[in-house]
Amino acid sequence: MELRPSAHIDTFARDHLPPADQWPGLLLDLPGPRRPDRLNCGAELLDHGLERYGADRPAVRDADGAVWTYGQLRGHVDRIAHTLTTALGVVPGNRVLLRGPTTPWLAACWLAVMKAGAVAVTVLAAQRSRELATICEIARIRHALCDLRCTEDLDRAGVPGLRITTYGGASPDDLLRLAGEAPTSYEAVATSADDVALIAFTSGTTGRPKGCMHFHRDVLAIADTFSARVLRPTADDIFAGSPPLGFTFGLGGLVVFPLRAGASTLLADRGGPERLLGDIGRHRVSVLFTAPTAYRAMLGLLRDAPGRYDLSSLRRCVSAGEHLPAATWHDWHRATGLRIINGIGATELLHIFLSAADDAIRPGTTGAPVPGYEARVVDADLRPVPDGVPGLLAVRGPTGCRYLADERQRVYVRDGWNLTGDTYIRDADGYFRYVARADDMIISAGYNIAGPEVEETLLRHPDVAEAAVTGRPDEKRGTIVAAHVVLRPGVPRSEETVTALKEFTTAELTPYKCPRVFVFLDELPRTATGKLQRFRLRDSAQGAQGAQGAQGAQGAQGALQ
C-alpha cells in the first residue's frame, strides 16, 4: 500500500520499514471513529478525549491515591512536549527511549512523545545495560527520558551520543523542573496516520531483539477493536494491572484503552499479587489486566485469607501473555464470580487479536478472532488444515508485523499473513485452542524469553563451557527457564556454583529471563553433525534432578508485579 506523506523530519523509522512485498495484508475498513490521513494518536487519546468527556474527569491515579484529571494530565503532557522540542531539541521522527517504573509520569512522557511527533521506545525498568545498549544501537536512539531511580544501567550502557534527561529529581535540569517553566498548551505535530509512533522491542529466538514498528493509526486500532468490541469499557471504569508499559499488553491495557474510553487508570510503581488484590479494593478497580500466573497467585491468597480482599468493584478481568488453563479460569470464576476474558496478542500485532467475553467465553480456548481480525490454522506451506488438526496460527487485521530493518520479517510474515509462532487447533465452531509454541521461545509468567540470549549470557561466565536453555513446566509460572550447563574442568557441581551463576545472570539480564533451575551435565546432546537436540533436554529435564547430578536453584525474582 502507498503511505501517506510523513511529517517526520528524522525519517529513520520510515526509511527502515520492511519492503512493501514483505508487509502483512492489512484490513483497514474498521467500524468506529473516522481516521483521517493526518492523525496524532496522542492528541486523539488526550485532547479529543478531553473534548468528549470533559477536563474534570479523573484520568490517572497513582499508588498513593493522587488523581490527575484529564485537564491536569494534558497540562503535564503539553509542558513535557514543549520541553522535548524546545529545551531538548527533539524533532519529529527522533526516537526517544522511555524508562521507569509504571507511574503517571511515565505515561505522561509517552503521551508527550506522541504529541511531539517523535517515536517512543519504552523499555522495562529492569532491563540491563547490555540489553539497553543493543536497543539503542538498533533504533539509533539519541534521547532518553528516565526515572531518576532507573539511571544506573542506562548510564552503564555507554550509548554514544545519548542524552539522558531524568525526571523525579531535584536538579535544575530535571525534566519536570524544565517542564514547569514551559507553556501549558501544545499543538500536537500533525503526523501522518502512517507515521511510526512507537517501536516495541521483543526477544527473538536468535537472542537479538526485534524492533516492531507501529503507526499512529495502529494505536487507535487496538482500542477500536479488542477494547471497544470485546472488553467494552465505560467512562466510569478504573483500570489497573501488572504488565509494565514497556510491554504493549500494558501500554494498551493501562494507557490506550482507558483514555480512549474516557475512563481512568491506576499506574502503580509497586506490585505483586497481594498488592494487586489490595489495590482493587482501595481504588475500586473495575478492569484488571494481568497474566495467568498472577491469577493463580491471587487465587492462593484468596483461599488463604477468605474475606480479606474486597473485589466487589471488579467487573472485567483480562488475561494474556501466556496460555490460560481451563482449571485457572474455573477456579477464578468459583472464587470471584468473574469470567476471565482470555486472549492472545503479540508485540508484532501490538495487542490482542483472538479473544471472547461474557457468554461467548469457552474455558480452555483462547476464543475467536477479534472483530477486525481474521485467523486461520495452516500447515508449513500456509494451506489451511482441517478443523481439529494442529497447525500454525496465521493472523491478519488492521495491525501487523513491521520489523525495523530485520531479515526475520520474511519468517514472521508470509503471503500477507502474520505467523505468530504458536501451534493452534481450530474447533468446528470457529474457536481457537492453544497447543504449544512452535519455536524455541520460552513464555514464563507472560514474558517472552529467547533461550539463545540466556545461553550467550551464561557462556560469558568463566566457569561455563557449554550452555543450553529450555522451558520447564511450572505450576505457578506456566514455564520456567532451565539452564543445562557443562562446567569447565575442575569447577564443582555445587550450590556455590549455582549461586555464582545466578548472581552473574541477574547482573546481566532482566530478572524474568534468568534461569530458575540449573542442571549440570557432562555434555549436551547433539546430532552427528553437532546440532543441539533441545527436545532431549526438555524430555530429560523432568527427571534430571538427581539423575544427572543436577543442582536446582531458584533464580532471581521475576519481573511480573
C-alpha positions in Angstrom: 0.0 0.0 0.0 1.1 3.6 -0.6 2.0 5.5 2.6 0.6 9.0 3.3 3.2 11.8 3.3 5.2 11.8 6.5 5.5 14.7 9.0 8.8 13.3 10.3 12.0 15.4 9.9 14.1 12.4 11.0 13.0 9.8 8.6 15.0 6.9 10.0 11.9 4.8 11.1 10.1 5.1 7.7 13.3 4.6 5.8 13.8 1.2 7.6 10.3 -0.2 7.2 10.3 -3.6 5.5 10.0 -3.7 1.7 6.4 -3.4 0.6 6.3 -7.1 -0.6 7.1 -8.2 2.9 4.3 -6.4 4.6 1.3 -8.2 6.1 -2.1 -7.8 4.5 -3.9 -5.1 6.4 -7.7 -4.9 7.0 -8.3 -1.2 7.5 -12.1 -0.9 7.0 -12.9 -0.8 10.7 -16.0 0.4 12.4 -15.8 3.3 14.8 -14.4 6.8 14.6 -13.2 8.1 11.3 -9.4 8.0 10.9 -8.1 11.0 8.8 -4.9 11.0 6.9 -3.4 13.3 9.4 -3.6 11.6 12.8 -1.7 12.0 16.0 -2.7 9.3 18.5 -1.5 11.3 21.5 -3.8 14.2 20.5 -6.6 11.8 19.7 -6.4 10.0 23.1 -5.9 13.1 25.2 -7.1 16.3 23.5 -10.0 14.8 21.7 -10.8 12.6 24.7 -10.9 15.6 26.9 -13.3 17.3 24.5 -15.6 14.3 24.5 -15.5 13.5 28.2 -14.6 16.8 30.0 -11.5 18.2 31.6 -12.6 17.4 35.2 -13.0 13.7 34.7 -10.4 11.5 36.6 -7.7 10.3 34.2 -4.7 8.9 36.0 -4.2 7.7 39.6 -1.1 6.7 41.5 -0.5 4.1 44.1 -0.9 6.7 46.9 -4.3 7.8 45.8 -3.4 11.0 44.0 -5.6 11.7 41.0 -5.0 13.8 37.8 -8.0 14.9 35.9 -7.9 14.9 32.1 -7.2 18.6 32.2 -4.3 18.2 34.6 -2.9 15.3 32.6 -3.0 17.3 29.4 -1.2 20.2 31.2 1.6 17.9 32.3 1.8 16.3 28.8 1.9 19.6 27.0 4.6 21.0 29.2 6.8 18.0 28.6 6.1 18.1 24.9 7.3 21.8 24.8 10.4 20.8 26.8 11.2 18.0 24.4 11.0 20.2 21.3 12.5 23.4 22.7 14.9 22.6 25.6 16.0 19.1 24.4 15.9 19.6 20.6 13.7 16.6 19.8 12.3 16.8 16.3 9.5 14.7 14.7 10.8 11.2 14.0 13.5 11.2 16.6 13.4 8.0 18.7 13.0 8.7 22.4 13.8 6.0 24.9 11.4 5.9 27.9 12.5 4.1 31.1 11.0 3.9 34.5 8.5 2.1 36.7 4.8 2.3 35.9 3.8 5.8 37.1 1.7 8.6 35.9 4.8 10.5 34.8 5.9 7.6 32.6 2.5 7.7 30.9 2.7 11.5 30.6 6.2 11.2 28.9 4.8 8.6 26.4 1.9 10.9 25.5 4.2 13.9 25.2 6.5 11.9 22.8 3.4 11.1 20.7 2.2 14.8 20.6 5.7 15.9 19.7 5.7 13.6 16.7 8.7 11.6 17.9 8.9 7.8 18.2 8.6 6.2 21.7 10.8 3.3 22.6 9.6 2.3 26.0 11.8 -0.3 27.8 11.5 -2.1 31.1 12.9 -0.5 34.2 14.5 -3.9 34.9 16.4 -4.2 31.7 20.2 -4.3 32.0 22.9 -2.2 30.3 23.8 -4.7 27.6 20.2 -5.0 26.6 19.7 -1.3 26.6 22.8 -0.7 24.5 21.6 -3.2 21.9 18.2 -1.5 21.7 19.7 2.0 21.4 22.0 0.7 18.6 19.3 -0.9 16.6 16.9 2.1 16.9 19.7 4.7 16.8 18.4 6.4 19.9 19.9 9.7 21.0 17.3 10.9 23.5 16.2 9.2 26.7 13.7 10.2 29.4 14.5 8.2 32.5 13.1 8.0 36.0 15.9 9.1 38.4 15.6 5.7 40.2 16.5 3.8 37.0 19.5 5.6 35.6 22.3 3.2 36.7 22.0 0.6 33.9 21.3 3.2 31.3 24.5 5.1 32.3 26.5 1.9 32.3 25.2 1.1 28.8 27.6 3.8 27.5 25.5 4.6 24.4 27.4 7.0 22.2 25.8 10.4 21.9 22.8 9.5 24.1 21.3 12.5 26.0 19.7 11.2 29.2 17.2 13.5 30.8 16.0 12.3 34.2 12.7 13.0 35.9 11.7 12.8 39.6 14.8 14.6 41.0 15.7 18.0 42.4 18.4 19.0 39.9 17.8 22.2 37.8 17.9 20.2 34.6 15.3 17.6 35.8 12.7 17.1 33.1 9.8 18.1 35.4 11.6 21.2 36.6 12.2 22.2 33.0 8.6 21.4 32.1 7.4 23.5 35.0 8.6 26.6 33.2 7.0 25.6 29.8 3.7 26.8 28.4 0.6 24.9 29.4 -0.7 24.2 25.9 0.9 22.5 23.0 -0.4 22.0 19.5 0.4 18.4 18.5 2.5 17.7 15.5 0.2 16.8 12.5 1.7 13.4 12.0 0.5 11.1 9.3 -1.7 8.2 10.3 1.1 6.1 8.7 4.0 7.7 10.7 5.7 5.4 13.1 4.5 6.2 16.6 6.4 3.6 18.6 9.0 0.8 18.3 8.3 -2.1 20.7 11.2 -4.5 21.2 10.6 -8.2 21.6 13.1 -11.0 22.0 13.8 -13.2 19.0 14.7 -16.9 19.0 18.2 -15.8 18.0 18.5 -13.7 21.1 18.9 -10.3 19.2 15.8 -8.2 20.0 13.5 -7.2 17.2 12.0 -3.8 16.9 8.3 -3.8 16.0 7.2 -0.5 14.4 3.6 0.6 14.8 1.9 3.6 13.3 -0.3 6.2 14.9 -3.4 4.6 13.4 -2.3 1.2 14.9 -2.5 2.6 18.4 -6.1 3.6 17.9 -6.9 0.4 16.0 -6.3 -1.8 19.1 -8.6 0.4 21.1 -11.3 0.3 18.5 -11.1 -3.5 18.0 -10.3 -5.5 21.2 -11.1 -2.8 23.7 -14.3 -1.4 22.1 -15.7 -4.7 20.7 -14.7 -7.3 23.3 -13.7 -5.6 26.5 -16.3 -2.8 26.1 -15.2 -0.4 28.9 -17.2 2.6 30.1 -16.1 6.1 31.1 -16.7 5.1 34.8 -14.2 2.3 34.7 -10.9 2.3 36.6 -8.2 0.2 35.0 -5.3 -1.5 36.8 -2.9 -4.4 36.2 0.6 -5.8 36.4 2.1 -5.5 32.9 4.7 -2.7 32.5 4.2 0.0 29.9 7.3 -1.4 28.2 5.1 -4.3 27.0 2.4 -3.5 24.5 -0.1 -5.5 26.7 0.4 -3.0 29.4 0.5 0.1 27.2 -2.8 -0.9 25.7 -4.5 -2.0 28.8 -3.3 0.7 31.2 -3.0 3.8 28.9 -4.6 3.5 25.5 -7.8 1.7 26.3 -8.8 3.8 29.4 -8.1 7.1 27.7 -9.9 6.1 24.5 -13.0 5.3 26.7 -12.8 8.4 28.9 -12.0 6.1 31.9 -9.2 6.4 34.4 -6.2 4.2 35.1 -4.2 3.3 38.2 -0.5 3.4 37.4 1.3 1.9 40.5 5.0 1.5 40.5 5.0 -1.3 43.0 3.0 -4.5 42.9 2.8 -8.2 43.4 -0.4 -10.3 43.6 -1.1 -9.2 47.2 -0.7 -5.6 46.4 -2.8 -6.0 43.3 -5.6 -7.5 45.3 -5.4 -4.7 47.8 -5.4 -2.1 45.1 -8.7 -3.4 43.7 -10.4 -2.7 46.9 -8.6 0.6 47.8 -9.0 2.2 44.4 -12.3 0.5 43.4 -10.7 -1.0 40.3 -13.2 -2.4 37.8 -11.0 -3.6 34.9 -7.9 -5.8 35.6 -5.1 -6.7 33.2 -2.6 -9.4 34.2 -1.2 -12.8 33.2 -2.4 -16.3 34.3 0.5 -16.5 36.7 -0.9 -13.6 38.7 -4.4 -15.0 38.7 -3.1 -18.3 40.1 -1.1 -16.4 42.8 -4.1 -14.3 43.7 -6.3 -17.4 44.0 -3.9 -18.7 46.6 -4.2 -15.5 48.6 -8.0 -15.6 48.4 -8.0 -19.2 49.6 -5.6 -18.4 52.5 -7.4 -15.3 53.7 -11.1 -15.6 52.8 -12.9 -12.3 53.2 -9.8 -10.2 53.5 -9.9 -8.7 50.0 -12.7 -6.6 48.6 -13.3 -7.4 44.9 -16.8 -6.0 44.7 -15.8 -3.3 42.3 -14.2 -5.6 39.8 -16.3 -6.4 36.7 -13.7 -7.2 33.9 -10.6 -9.5 34.1 -8.3 -9.8 31.1 -5.6 -12.5 30.8 -2.9 -12.6 28.1 0.8 -13.2 27.7 0.6 -17.0 28.1 -1.9 -19.8 27.9 -4.7 -19.6 30.4 -5.5 -23.2 31.6 -9.2 -24.0 31.9 -8.6 -25.0 35.6 -7.4 -21.5 36.4 -10.4 -20.0 34.6 -12.9 -22.2 36.6 -11.1 -21.6 39.9 -11.2 -17.8 39.5 -14.8 -18.0 38.5 -15.7 -20.0 41.5 -13.7 -17.8 43.8 -14.9 -14.4 42.5 -17.9 -15.0 40.2 -16.0 -13.3 37.4 -15.3 -14.7 34.0 -11.7 -14.1 32.8 -11.5 -12.7 29.2 -8.7 -14.7 27.8 -6.8 -13.5 24.8 -3.6 -13.9 22.7 -1.7 -11.0 21.3 1.8 -10.3 20.1 4.2 -7.4 20.1 4.2 -7.7 16.3 0.5 -7.1 16.1 0.5 -4.7 19.1 -2.3 -6.2 21.2 -4.9 -9.0 21.4 -6.4 -10.5 18.2 -8.1 -13.7 19.5 -10.4 -13.4 22.5 -14.0 -13.8 23.7 -16.1 -12.2 26.5 -19.2 -12.9 28.6 -21.4 -15.7 27.2 -19.1 -16.2 24.3 -16.3 -17.4 26.6 -15.4 -21.1 26.3 -12.9 -22.1 29.0 -9.8 -23.9 27.7 -10.0 -22.0 24.4 -8.4 -18.6 23.6 -11.5 -17.5 21.7 -12.4 -16.3 18.2 -10.9 -13.6 16.0 -11.5 -10.1 17.5 -13.7 -8.1 15.2 -11.5 -6.6 12.6 -9.1 -9.6 12.5 -9.0 -12.9 10.6 -7.2 -16.0 11.7 -6.6 -19.5 10.4 -4.6 -22.6 11.2 -2.2 -23.6 8.4 0.5 -26.1 7.5 4.1 -25.3 6.7 3.0 -24.3 3.1 0.3 -22.0 4.5 -2.5 -24.2 3.4 -5.4 -24.3 5.9 -5.6 -27.5 7.8 -9.0 -29.2 8.7 -10.7 -28.2 12.0 -9.4 -30.3 14.8 -5.9 -30.6 13.3 -3.0 -28.7 14.9 -1.1 -26.3 12.7 0.5 -22.8 12.7 -1.6 -19.8 13.7 -1.8 -17.2 11.0 -3.4 -13.8 11.6 -4.1 -10.6 9.7 -6.0 -7.4 10.6 -5.6 -3.7 11.0 -2.2 -4.1 12.7 0.7 -6.3 11.7 4.4 -7.0 11.8 6.8 -4.4 10.5 10.3 -5.2 11.9 12.9 -2.5 12.0 15.5 -3.5 9.3 15.3 -7.2 10.2 15.5 -10.2 7.9 13.2 -12.1 10.3 10.4 -10.1 8.7 10.4 -12.8 6.0 9.8 -15.5 8.6 7.0 -13.8 10.5 5.1 -12.5 7.5 4.3 -14.9 4.6 1.8 -14.3 1.9 0.4 -11.4 3.8 -0.3 -13.4 7.0 1.4 -12.9 10.4 2.7 -16.3 11.6 2.8 -15.9 15.4 4.9 -18.9 16.2 2.1 -20.7 18.0 0.6 -24.1 17.3 -3.2 -24.0 17.5 -6.3 -26.1 16.7 -9.4 -24.5 15.3 -12.6 -26.2 16.5 -15.5 -26.8 14.2 -17.4 -23.9 15.8 -14.6 -21.4 15.0 -13.0 -21.2 18.4 -9.2 -21.4 18.6 -7.4 -23.7 21.0 -3.8 -23.3 22.1 -1.4 -26.2 21.7 2.2 -25.0 22.2 4.8 -22.7 21.0 6.2 -23.7 17.5 9.7 -22.3 18.2 12.2 -22.2 21.0 10.7 -19.2 22.7 10.0 -19.7 26.3 7.0 -17.9 27.8 7.3 -17.6 31.6 4.6 -15.7 33.6 3.6 -14.0 30.4 7.1 -12.8 29.4 8.8 -13.9 26.1 12.3 -15.2 26.8 14.7 -16.2 24.0 16.7 -19.2 25.1 19.8 -18.2 23.0 20.0 -14.8 24.7 20.3 -16.5 28.1 22.7 -19.1 26.7 25.0 -16.3 25.4 25.0 -14.7 28.8 25.9 -18.0 30.6 28.7 -18.6 28.2 30.3 -15.3 29.2 30.9 -16.7 32.7 34.4 -18.2 33.0 33.2 -21.4 34.7 30.8 -22.3 31.8 32.0 -24.4 28.9 28.6 -25.0 27.2 25.0 -24.0 28.0 21.6 -24.7 26.6 18.3 -23.2 27.9 14.9 -24.7 27.7 11.5 -24.2 29.3 10.3 -26.4 32.1 6.6 -26.7 33.1 5.9 -24.9 36.4 2.6 -24.8 38.3 2.9 -21.2 39.3 4.5 -19.5 36.2 3.4 -21.9 33.5 7.0 -22.3 32.4 10.4 -21.5 34.0 13.8 -21.2 32.4 16.0 -24.3 33.0 19.7 -23.9 32.2 21.6 -27.0 31.2 25.3 -26.3 31.8 28.6 -28.1 31.1 31.1 -26.7 33.5 34.8 -26.2 32.8 37.2 -28.9 34.3 37.7 -28.5 38.0 34.6 -26.4 38.7 32.5 -28.2 41.3 28.8 -29.0 40.8 27.9 -27.3 44.0 25.3 -24.9 45.4 28.1 -22.3 45.5 28.5 -22.6 41.7 24.7 -22.3 41.2 24.8 -19.2 43.4 27.6 -17.7 41.3 25.7 -18.4 38.1 22.5 -16.9 39.5 24.3 -13.7 40.5 26.0 -13.4 37.2 22.9 -13.8 35.1 20.9 -11.5 37.4 23.6 -8.8 36.8 23.4 -9.2 33.1 19.8 -9.9 32.3 16.3 -8.6 33.1 15.3 -10.8 36.1 12.5 -12.6 34.4 14.9 -14.1 31.9 17.2 -15.6 34.5 17.3 -19.4 34.9 15.4 -20.7 37.9 16.8 -24.2 37.6 20.3 -25.3 36.8 21.1 -28.8 35.5 24.8 -29.7 35.3 25.7 -32.2 32.6 28.8 -33.9 31.3 27.9 -33.0 27.8 25.0 -31.5 25.8 23.1 -33.9 23.5 23.9 -33.3 19.8 23.3 -34.9 16.5 26.2 -36.4 14.4 26.5 -33.0 12.7 26.8 -31.2 16.0 23.3 -29.7 16.1 21.9 -29.3 19.7 19.0 -31.6 20.4 16.8 -29.4 22.6 14.0 -31.9 22.6 16.2 -34.3 24.6 17.0 -31.7 27.2 13.3 -30.9 27.5 12.4 -34.6 27.9 15.2 -35.3 30.4 14.5 -32.1 32.5 11.6 -33.8 34.1 13.7 -36.4 35.7 17.0 -34.7 35.7 17.0 -33.7 39.4 19.4 -36.2 41.0 19.5 -38.4 37.9 22.3 -36.5 36.2 23.9 -34.7 39.1 21.6 -31.7 38.7 21.6 -28.8 41.1 18.3 -27.0 41.4 18.2 -23.3 42.4 15.7 -20.5 42.4 16.6 -17.8 40.1 16.1 -14.0 40.5 12.7 -12.8 41.5 10.6 -12.5 38.3 9.6 -9.2 36.8 5.9 -9.8 36.9 4.5 -7.4 39.6 
